Amino acid sequence: MYKKILFSTCLTEYCDHIFNFALNLAIENNAKLWIYHGLGPLDLKMEEIIEKIKDGETRLVEAYVERMKNKGFPDYMINVSDGNKVDEMSKLAKNAGIDVIIIGTSTKTPLEAGEGPTSGFLGTTASEIILKAPSPVIVVPPSLLPGLVKG
């Protein structure tokens, strides 16, 4: 069903579980996985922006590539950009012909065990990409994370 999947990460431990969901979906669908990390708008010199992007790419490789190799998954792309995260993610999704975008609910700590579902909100990026994305968006809820309550 999906041939091109875009996973957006904030490079926190919370995103590790969302990555696992995206990777398993890519494996099940024999799809290519784009891994995207947005730096946000940077008010820096071009050389400094390039350095930040290279650093972001290195962090993505360290966080995810070994796990993909361990599962025998070779079909991925790494993307890091500065600028508005939602605009850049939407542009990437449109230009690459992405079939589905995978995101988490927020970069803040997800629901703690025992909290009700109304105690947390979608983060700004999740809310905006749902409205602006050129393709369907799957939001991985905190209830799918190990150790947290089921919805």
Kinemage of the C-alpha trace (Angstrom):
@kinemage 1
@onewidth
@group {chain A} dominant
@subgroup {mainchain}
@vectorlist {calphas} color= white
{ca met a 1} P 0.000 0.000 0.000
{ca tyr a 2} L 2.729 2.496 0.955
{ca lys a 3} L 5.844 2.718 -1.199
{ca lys a 4} L 7.298 5.963 0.179
{ca ile a 5} L 7.112 6.751 3.895
{ca leu a 6} L 8.316 9.927 5.603
{ca phe a 7} L 9.184 9.716 9.307
{ca ser a 8} L 9.727 13.033 11.104
{ca thr a 9} L 11.893 12.966 14.213
{ca cys a 10} L 12.940 15.336 16.971
{ca leu a 11} L 15.780 12.929 17.891
{ca thr a 12} L 14.502 12.276 21.410
{ca glu a 13} L 13.925 8.949 23.127
{ca tyr a 14} L 10.200 9.449 22.509
{ca cys a 15} L 10.838 9.348 18.759
{ca asp a 16} L 12.618 5.982 19.039
{ca his a 17} L 9.239 4.257 19.401
{ca ile a 18} L 7.762 6.229 16.528
{ca phe a 19} L 10.781 5.273 14.418
{ca asn a 20} L 10.165 1.597 15.205
{ca phe a 21} L 6.565 1.999 14.019
{ca ala a 22} L 7.713 3.727 10.803
{ca leu a 23} L 10.470 1.178 10.150
{ca asn a 24} L 8.129 -1.778 10.670
{ca leu a 25} L 5.582 -0.161 8.336
{ca ala a 26} L 8.300 0.340 5.713
{ca ile a 27} L 9.459 -3.266 6.046
{ca glu a 28} L 5.884 -4.627 5.842
{ca asn a 29} L 5.199 -2.571 2.712
{ca asn a 30} L 8.634 -2.985 1.096
{ca ala a 31} L 8.731 0.823 1.074
{ca lys a 32} L 11.465 3.434 1.016
{ca leu a 33} L 11.787 5.325 4.321
{ca trp a 34} L 12.667 9.016 4.402
{ca ile a 35} L 13.929 10.150 7.808
{ca tyr a 36} L 13.466 13.887 8.307
{ca his a 37} L 14.745 16.216 11.017
{ca gly a 38} L 13.924 19.916 10.928
{ca leu a 39} L 16.214 22.418 12.612
{ca gly a 40} L 13.751 25.287 12.483
{ca pro a 41} L 14.624 28.755 11.208
{ca leu a 42} L 18.311 29.522 11.764
{ca asp a 43} L 19.592 33.078 11.852
{ca leu a 44} L 23.179 32.108 11.040
{ca lys a 45} L 25.773 32.519 8.316
{ca met a 46} L 25.497 30.005 5.460
{ca glu a 47} L 28.614 28.111 6.601
{ca glu a 48} L 27.116 27.720 10.073
{ca ile a 49} L 23.798 26.500 8.650
{ca ile a 50} L 25.644 23.929 6.531
{ca glu a 51} L 27.544 22.780 9.632
{ca lys a 52} L 24.286 22.438 11.615
{ca ile a 53} L 22.753 20.402 8.787
{ca lys a 54} L 25.809 18.106 8.630
{ca asp a 55} L 25.632 17.677 12.411
{ca gly a 56} L 21.928 16.810 12.130
{ca glu a 57} L 22.671 14.230 9.441
{ca thr a 58} L 25.349 12.657 11.655
{ca arg a 59} L 22.913 12.489 14.573
{ca leu a 60} L 20.280 10.797 12.370
{ca val a 61} L 22.805 8.224 11.182
{ca glu a 62} L 23.876 7.509 14.773
{ca ala a 63} L 20.272 7.239 15.963
{ca tyr a 64} L 18.737 5.080 13.242
{ca val a 65} L 21.028 3.574 10.592
{ca glu a 66} L 22.464 0.743 12.680
{ca arg a 67} L 18.956 -0.369 13.682
{ca met a 68} L 17.886 -0.439 10.042
{ca lys a 69} L 20.974 -2.455 9.106
{ca asn a 70} L 20.256 -4.917 11.939
{ca lys a 71} L 16.805 -5.530 10.431
{ca gly a 72} L 18.260 -5.873 6.928
{ca phe a 73} L 16.550 -2.690 5.771
{ca pro a 74} L 18.647 -0.773 3.210
{ca asp a 75} L 16.131 1.523 1.494
{ca tyr a 76} L 16.221 4.883 3.268
{ca met a 77} L 17.061 8.549 2.799
{ca ile a 78} L 18.191 11.042 5.421
{ca asn a 79} L 16.982 14.638 5.200
{ca val a 80} L 17.833 17.582 7.450
{ca ser a 81} L 16.793 21.150 6.749
{ca asp a 82} L 16.577 24.556 8.305
{ca gly a 83} L 13.502 26.729 7.922
{ca asn a 84} L 9.920 26.191 9.009
{ca lys a 85} L 9.669 22.478 9.854
{ca val a 86} L 6.130 22.009 8.563
{ca asp a 87} L 6.786 23.860 5.305
{ca glu a 88} L 10.026 21.949 4.700
{ca met a 89} L 8.430 18.589 5.568
{ca ser a 90} L 5.483 19.325 3.267
{ca lys a 91} L 7.830 20.350 0.462
{ca leu a 92} L 9.867 17.161 0.882
{ca ala a 93} L 6.709 15.027 0.935
{ca lys a 94} L 5.393 16.668 -2.226
{ca asn a 95} L 8.703 16.570 -4.128
{ca ala a 96} L 9.436 12.945 -3.192
{ca gly a 97} L 5.886 11.709 -3.820
{ca ile a 98} L 5.519 10.497 -0.233
{ca asp a 99} L 2.524 8.212 0.362
{ca val a 100} L 2.266 8.722 4.134
{ca ile a 101} L 3.907 10.832 6.847
{ca ile a 102} L 4.546 9.311 10.293
{ca ile a 103} L 4.801 11.664 13.278
{ca gly a 104} L 4.342 11.646 17.032
{ca thr a 105} L 1.936 13.774 18.996
{ca ser a 106} L 4.483 16.190 20.454
{ca thr a 107} L 8.158 16.625 21.321
{ca lys a 108} L 7.168 17.057 24.947
{ca thr a 109} L 6.936 14.109 27.314
{ca pro a 110} L 3.984 11.930 26.300
{ca leu a 111} L 1.153 11.006 28.648
{ca glu a 112} L 2.312 9.505 31.892
{ca ala a 113} L 0.753 6.250 33.049
{ca gly a 114} L -2.592 6.952 34.662
{ca glu a 115} L -3.235 10.325 33.021
{ca gly a 116} L -6.359 10.789 30.985
{ca pro a 117} L -6.197 11.343 27.213
{ca thr a 118} L -7.315 14.978 27.558
{ca ser a 119} L -4.272 15.911 29.652
{ca gly a 120} L -2.057 16.233 26.580
{ca phe a 121} L -2.368 18.030 23.285
{ca leu a 122} L -0.958 17.632 19.826
{ca gly a 123} L 2.203 19.620 19.419
{ca thr a 124} L 2.396 22.537 17.034
{ca thr a 125} L 4.234 20.589 14.337
{ca ala a 126} L 1.806 17.657 14.484
{ca ser a 127} L -1.215 19.968 14.359
{ca glu a 128} L 0.127 21.968 11.432
{ca ile a 129} L 1.340 19.029 9.334
{ca ile a 130} L -2.050 17.335 9.668
{ca leu a 131} L -3.595 20.413 8.072
{ca lys a 132} L -0.899 21.195 5.478
{ca ala a 133} L 0.482 17.809 4.408
{ca pro a 134} L 0.213 16.814 0.747
{ca ser a 135} L -0.347 13.189 1.804
{ca pro a 136} L -2.036 11.280 4.643
{ca val a 137} L -0.512 11.592 8.113
{ca ile a 138} L -0.326 8.837 10.717
{ca val a 139} L 0.032 10.199 14.238
{ca val a 140} L 1.505 7.617 16.597
{ca pro a 141} L -0.207 8.130 19.963
{ca pro a 142} L 1.593 7.873 23.308
{ca ser a 143} L -0.648 4.919 24.186
{ca leu a 144} L 1.401 2.825 21.752
{ca leu a 145} L 4.586 3.458 23.714
{ca pro a 146} L 5.754 0.722 26.065
{ca gly a 147} L 4.885 1.445 29.690
{ca leu a 148} L 2.220 4.026 28.966
{ca val a 149} L -1.523 3.604 29.280
{ca lys a 150} L -3.534 2.148 26.471
{ca gly a 151} L -6.210 4.516 25.129
